[in-house]
Amino acid sequence: MAVSTGKKIILVAILAAGYFIGNGVNENKRYEELKAKQPSDLTQDDKSFIKKIEDGRSKAEEERKQYQLEQKKKDEADRPRREFMELQLAVRMACHDTASSLLKYPDSFKDEQHEDGIDKQEGKDIYYFTLHYSGVNAFHVRSTHTIECYGTIGKVRISRSFLPKLTR
């Protein structure tokens, strides 16, 4: 039977990966054995091997700490945007939930139109969300209502203002 070239390549890749994984395990085992010995019993090659492994480990630890510091800085720089997105979502969900709960038939809730934005009031940034929604009453007449919800940027507290208006 002929073996395809693709299968040969995959087999070689698996063997190479196994070799390098096994080689790393052997180095770790040798390092542990050498560390267990008395320093006076070690040859110069053994000492240089231990130093090489310890240098590699300390370098990896430094890189890990540096990476963690960079990630922390990124997270801190991204925090205001994340908090604003969380506030937006909280205000919108509160507005939709309040609007549908105000209807006698919540299943008839329909989002007709909405606007949102940021407004400065008394030195604070206020996120506002205006929702125009409709629902049917007991006579199956669809009426439109408006609700406005606000959230102060930097705080998660949400306030609502109801502006119902009936249209036919």
C-alpha positions in Angstrom: 0.0 0.0 0.0 1.1 3.5 -0.8 1.1 6.1 2.0 0.2 9.6 0.9 2.6 12.5 1.4 0.2 14.2 3.7 0.2 11.2 6.1 4.0 11.1 6.0 4.2 14.8 6.9 1.7 14.3 9.8 3.7 11.3 11.1 7.0 13.3 11.0 5.3 16.2 12.8 4.0 13.9 15.6 7.4 12.3 16.0 9.1 15.7 16.2 6.6 16.9 18.8 7.1 13.8 20.8 10.9 14.1 20.7 10.9 17.7 21.9 8.3 17.0 24.6 10.3 14.0 25.8 13.6 16.0 25.7 12.1 18.7 27.9 10.9 16.0 30.4 14.4 14.5 30.4 16.0 17.9 31.1 13.7 18.5 34.0 14.4 15.0 35.4 18.2 15.6 35.1 17.9 19.0 36.7 16.0 17.5 39.7 18.5 14.7 40.1 21.4 17.2 40.0 19.8 19.6 42.5 19.5 16.7 44.9 23.2 16.0 44.8 25.8 17.9 47.0 27.4 20.8 45.1 30.8 19.3 45.7 29.8 16.1 43.8 28.9 18.1 40.6 31.1 18.4 37.6 31.6 21.6 35.7 29.2 20.5 33.0 26.5 19.7 35.7 26.9 23.1 37.2 26.6 24.9 33.8 23.5 22.8 33.1 21.9 23.8 36.4 22.8 27.4 35.7 21.3 27.3 32.2 18.0 25.8 33.5 17.8 28.3 36.4 18.5 31.2 34.0 15.8 30.0 31.7 13.3 29.7 34.5 14.2 33.1 35.9 13.9 34.7 32.4 10.5 33.0 32.0 9.3 34.3 35.4 10.4 37.9 34.5 8.6 37.7 31.2 5.5 36.4 32.9 5.6 39.3 35.4 6.1 41.8 32.6 3.2 40.3 30.7 1.0 40.5 33.7 1.9 44.2 34.3 1.2 45.0 30.6 -2.2 43.3 30.9 -3.0 45.1 34.1 -2.2 48.5 32.4 -4.4 47.5 29.4 -7.3 46.6 31.7 -6.9 49.9 33.6 -6.8 51.9 30.4 -9.9 50.0 29.1 -11.9 50.3 32.3 -13.8 53.5 31.5 -15.0 52.1 28.2 -16.1 48.8 29.8 -17.9 50.6 32.6 -19.7 52.8 30.1 -20.8 49.8 28.1 -22.0 48.1 31.2 -24.0 51.2 32.2 -25.4 51.4 28.7 -26.6 47.8 28.9 -28.0 48.2 32.4 -29.9 51.4 31.4 -31.3 49.8 28.2 -32.3 46.6 29.9 -34.0 48.5 32.8 -35.8 50.7 30.3 -37.1 47.7 28.3 -38.1 45.7 31.4 -39.9 48.7 32.9 -41.7 49.5 29.6 -42.9 46.0 29.1 -44.0 45.6 32.7 -46.1 48.8 32.4 -48.2 47.2 29.8 -51.3 45.3 30.6 -50.3 42.8 27.9 -46.5 42.6 28.1 -46.4 40.1 25.2 -47.6 42.9 22.9 -44.5 45.0 23.6 -42.9 46.4 20.5 -39.8 48.7 20.4 -40.9 51.4 17.9 -37.9 53.7 18.1 -35.2 54.7 20.6 -32.5 57.4 21.0 -29.6 57.6 23.3 -26.7 59.9 24.1 -24.6 61.6 26.6 -25.7 64.9 28.3 -23.8 67.1 30.7 -25.9 68.1 33.7 -24.4 69.8 36.8 -20.9 68.8 35.8 -21.8 65.1 35.5 -22.0 63.0 32.4 -25.5 61.5 32.1 -26.2 58.7 29.7 -29.9 58.9 28.6 -32.0 56.4 26.7 -35.4 57.3 25.3 -37.6 54.4 24.3 -40.7 54.8 22.2 -42.7 51.6 22.5 -46.2 50.4 21.9 -48.5 47.8 23.2 -52.2 46.8 22.9 -54.9 47.4 25.4 -57.9 45.3 26.3 -59.6 46.5 23.0 -56.6 45.5 20.9 -55.8 49.1 20.1 -52.1 49.7 19.8 -50.9 52.8 21.6 -47.5 54.4 21.8 -45.7 55.4 24.9 -42.4 57.0 25.7 -40.1 56.2 28.6 -36.7 57.9 29.4 -34.0 56.3 31.5 -30.9 57.9 32.8 -27.6 56.7 34.2 -24.8 58.7 35.6 -21.5 57.7 34.0 -19.2 56.4 36.7 -22.1 55.1 38.8 -24.4 52.2 38.1 -27.5 53.8 39.6 -30.3 54.2 37.1 -33.2 56.6 37.2 -36.3 56.5 35.1 -38.7 59.2 33.9 -42.0 58.2 32.3 -43.5 60.3 29.5 -46.6 58.4 28.4 -48.4 59.7 25.3 -51.2 58.1 23.6 -51.4 58.0 19.8 -54.1 56.5 17.6 
